[in-house]
Amino acid sequence: MSDMAMLIDSTSCIGCKACLAACKQENGLATDNNYLKMHPVEFLNDHYVRYYAHVSCRHCSEPQCAAVCPVGAIKSTDDGVVLHNELLCIGCQVCAAVCPYAAMGIMNNGLVGKCTLCQERLSSGLSPACVSVCPTGARVFDAKEKVAKLAREREIAAEKKGYKAQVEGLDNHNKVLTLLPNRITVTGRPSIPT
């Protein structure tokens, strides 16, 4: 499983939130607790762009959250999945403060919680719950080489639709890659900040 990765393609996401519901159900999360979040983002280039930014753990190859945890509640598995042990967590929330992706959720019990990449499902040969319910294929889980190739193909396809997109996570070997539209204008006109 160490060669597996996920792509979250914001250029294909329609904002249905099926991934959020599947995550909550799979992990038995209370209504106000979330491992995944989604935010609409809008801006103008030479045309209007709207996409959904997904916030979740990227399962970094060198997780800052694990480095700062004073009790060792966050560890990377041999497969590269970053896991949080709620039994060890003291609720200091230092990990949430240093996460560059704002991916550590503060649960209603004061402790942190985060995406596990559905490790139980993976060990049974299934894809993560969020991937299994995505109606547009915006979430893909496969061999990292295939996921990286698909991300590059979709990056090029986004340009053909008239806007630039950028893959994040390839350079730092994250287990979760994202494809996001960016504010670089195609026609040379300056973009309007939001």
Disulfide bonds with the S-S distance in Angstrom:
none
